[in-house]
Amino acid sequence: MTEEASGLSADERHRMNFMGLVLFLRQMATQLIAENQLTEARGLVDSVESLQAKTAGNVGEEEAGLLESVLFELRMAVIAGPATPADPGDTPSPEKAPSSSETEAPEGE
């Protein structure tokens, strides 16, 4: 595809591809974290860190900001670990919850 056909300069296409790559790595790492594959997720975080180090001074403010925010987000997600859905058996449903009269001690006791 030529520059005229796409309407984008080569630099703009490279910028968009770079940002797409960073977002793809974020998505993959987030998925691995959700699946409790933290070692693999850390490997992707390391890859994003490598991109940041190797492109320092060669990216614009937008790309640098994206790298920084993605790294922060992923680091925090790895620390937090996978979100576990609440076990429905842990909390009683309103139908099964004891009424206040069942939980209160009778007067005089």
C-alpha positions as CSV (number, residue, x, y, z in Angstrom):
1,M,0.0,0.0,0.0
2,T,1.5,3.4,-1.0
3,E,1.5,6.4,1.3
4,E,-1.1,8.1,-1.0
5,A,-3.5,5.2,-0.8
6,S,-3.3,4.9,3.0
7,G,-3.2,8.6,3.6
8,L,-0.5,8.1,6.3
9,S,3.1,8.8,6.2
10,A,5.6,6.0,6.9
11,D,6.4,7.6,10.3
12,E,2.7,7.7,11.2
13,R,2.2,4.0,10.2
14,H,5.3,3.0,12.2
15,R,3.9,5.0,15.2
16,M,0.5,3.2,14.9
17,N,2.2,-0.2,14.5
18,F,4.4,0.4,17.5
19,M,1.5,1.4,19.7
20,G,-0.5,-1.5,18.4
21,L,2.3,-3.9,19.4
22,V,2.5,-2.4,22.9
23,L,-1.3,-2.7,23.3
24,F,-1.2,-6.3,22.0
25,L,1.5,-7.2,24.5
26,R,-0.6,-5.6,27.3
27,Q,-3.6,-7.7,26.2
28,M,-1.7,-10.9,26.1
29,A,-0.1,-10.2,29.5
30,T,-3.5,-9.3,31.0
31,Q,-4.9,-12.6,29.7
32,L,-2.1,-14.6,31.2
33,I,-2.5,-12.9,34.5
34,A,-6.2,-13.7,34.5
35,E,-5.3,-17.4,33.8
36,N,-2.8,-17.3,36.7
37,Q,0.2,-17.8,34.4
38,L,2.2,-15.2,36.2
39,T,5.6,-16.4,35.0
40,E,4.6,-16.0,31.4
41,A,3.0,-12.7,32.1
42,R,6.2,-11.4,33.7
43,G,8.0,-12.4,30.5
44,L,5.7,-10.2,28.5
45,V,6.2,-7.3,31.0
46,D,10.0,-7.8,30.5
47,S,9.5,-7.6,26.8
48,V,7.6,-4.3,27.2
49,E,10.4,-3.0,29.4
50,S,12.9,-4.0,26.7
51,L,11.0,-2.1,24.2
52,Q,11.0,0.9,26.4
53,A,14.7,0.7,27.0
54,K,15.6,0.1,23.4
55,T,13.4,2.9,22.0
56,A,14.2,5.5,24.6
57,G,14.8,8.8,22.8
58,N,13.4,7.5,19.6
59,V,9.7,7.7,20.4
60,G,7.4,10.6,20.8
61,E,5.7,11.7,23.9
62,E,2.5,9.7,23.1
63,E,4.4,6.4,22.6
64,A,6.6,7.0,25.7
65,G,3.5,7.7,27.8
66,L,1.8,4.6,26.5
67,L,4.8,2.5,27.4
68,E,5.0,4.0,30.9
69,S,1.3,3.5,31.6
70,V,1.2,0.0,30.2
71,L,4.2,-1.0,32.3
72,F,2.6,0.5,35.4
73,E,-0.7,-1.2,34.7
74,L,0.9,-4.6,34.1
75,R,3.2,-4.4,37.1
76,M,0.3,-3.7,39.4
77,A,-1.7,-6.5,37.8
78,V,1.1,-9.0,38.3
79,I,1.4,-8.0,42.0
80,A,-2.4,-8.2,42.5
81,G,-2.6,-11.6,40.6
82,P,-5.7,-13.0,39.0
83,A,-9.0,-11.7,40.1
84,T,-11.1,-14.5,41.5
85,P,-14.8,-14.4,41.1
86,A,-16.7,-14.7,44.4
87,D,-17.8,-18.2,45.2
88,P,-21.6,-18.2,45.2
89,G,-21.6,-20.6,48.1
90,D,-19.7,-18.1,50.3
91,T,-22.4,-15.5,50.7
92,P,-26.0,-16.5,51.4
93,S,-28.6,-15.4,48.9
94,P,-31.4,-13.2,50.1
95,E,-33.7,-16.1,50.1
96,K,-31.4,-18.2,52.3
97,A,-30.2,-15.5,54.6
98,P,-31.5,-15.8,58.1
99,S,-34.0,-13.2,59.1
100,S,-33.2,-10.9,61.9
101,S,-35.6,-12.8,64.2
102,E,-33.6,-16.0,63.6
103,T,-30.3,-14.4,64.5
104,E,-31.4,-12.4,67.6
105,A,-31.5,-14.1,70.9
106,P,-34.9,-14.3,72.5
107,E,-35.4,-11.8,75.2
108,G,-34.6,-12.9,78.7
109,E,-31.7,-15.1,77.6
